[in-house]
Amino acid sequence: MHTRNTVGKDAQPTARLKGALHTHSTCSDGELTPEQVVEVYEKLGFDFVALTDHDFLMKPGCYDSLPDTRNGMVIFRAVELTLFARGYMHIGKISGEREELYIFNHPAQYDMTLDQIVDRIERVRKVVPIHAVEVTSQGFYTPEYDVESIPYPKVASDDSHTEFGCGRAWIELVSEKSKDAIIRAIKEGKAKIAFR
């Protein structure tokens, strides 16, 4: 469904967009090449995808052949950072043209209490900003982290490493179809989580 923002004469077209914020390829520990990851999400009807391979495994130049868009789908070249905060935490860093989005990834995988996760988020924030928290683990909903005591916008994604893992969870938002507009909408809490 497409809508048009009619506020002002220079209004930009907006659309309901579906996107994946956390995927892995052969650039780190995934089974699909970056091009195959993009192709799979395109076939699943996604409007944007972020390739977020692990910083410590990422091969130099592995995203160089990727375009910014493919058949209208926006492609983010991103990274999953590993930061130490009383243990190693994974943070998705997604860059647009000018905007950057930092997501505290999969808290359920750390085997910590909610209070410990809140503490780790605050510790990580001393190194990088946190704009959102992923409330899925391998694409499965973890409602214990979709709570007000974690005062950040919530997102869902696959953390896919295989074709089978693609398309389990995603976000939907209404936005102009550009990298910076998508990032701003997520930061403003306008994304809704969805699952297959």
Secondary structure, DSSP 4 states (H G I P E B T S, - for coil): -EEE--SSTTPPEEEEEEEEEEE--TTTT-SS-HHHHHHHHHHTT-SEEEE--BTTTPPTTTTTT--SEETTEEEEEEEEEEEESSSEEEEEEEE-SS-EEEEE--GGGG---HHHHHHHHHHHTTTS---EEE-EETTEE-GGGSSTTS-S-EE----BSSSTTTTSEEEEEEE-SSHHHHHHHHHTT--EEEE-
